[in-house]
Amino acid sequence: MRQVKWNEPIEVGFLKGDIRTISGPSDALNCLANLWPEYRGPHYVAARSICRAAIDGRKSAEEARAVFISATREARLKAH
């Protein structure tokens, strides 16, 4: 799997005060698969798809970053 990084990492706060730094689409996919809360709406689905596409070179890393941020908002996670 290709390691693609974002221009700026995102810090995401999960339940119980767990804060993770997400540096790119690979980190985001791991987060979406293993740390995400139960609610998984359309932005979650889009983030998974576009992060995979960014890793494969079909989308830009920054497109994946924008959609991942939308997914964090949808799930009501704190991200900055």
JOMO-V635022 format. One record per residue. RES is the residue in one letter. PSI is psi in radians with two decimals (999 if undefined). Layout:
{{RES	PSI} {RES	PSI}}
This chain:
{{M	2.30} {R	2.37} {Q	1.89} {V	2.36} {K	2.62} {W	2.77} {N	-0.64} {E	2.18} {P	2.82} {I	2.29} {E	2.22} {V	2.27} {G	2.19} {F	-3.10} {L	2.65} {K	0.48} {G	0.16} {D	2.09} {I	2.25} {R	2.48} {T	2.13} {I	2.04} {S	-0.22} {G	-3.10} {P	-0.60} {S	-0.78} {D	-0.72} {A	-0.76} {L	-0.72} {N	-0.76} {C	-0.81} {L	-0.64} {A	-0.60} {N	-0.33} {L	-0.14} {W	2.51} {P	3.02} {E	-0.63} {Y	2.14} {R	1.59} {G	-2.88} {P	-0.55} {H	-0.59} {Y	-0.83} {V	-0.77} {A	-0.72} {A	-0.76} {R	-0.80} {S	-0.83} {I	-0.56} {C	-0.73} {R	-0.75} {A	-0.64} {A	-0.68} {I	-0.65} {D	-0.13} {G	0.17} {R	-0.28} {K	2.80} {S	2.74} {A	-0.64} {E	-0.54} {E	-0.75} {A	-0.68} {R	-0.80} {A	-0.74} {V	-0.63} {F	-0.73} {I	-0.71} {S	-0.68} {A	-0.66} {T	-0.69} {R	-0.75} {E	-0.69} {A	0.00} {R	0.71} {L	2.62} {K	2.22} {A	2.42} {H	999}}
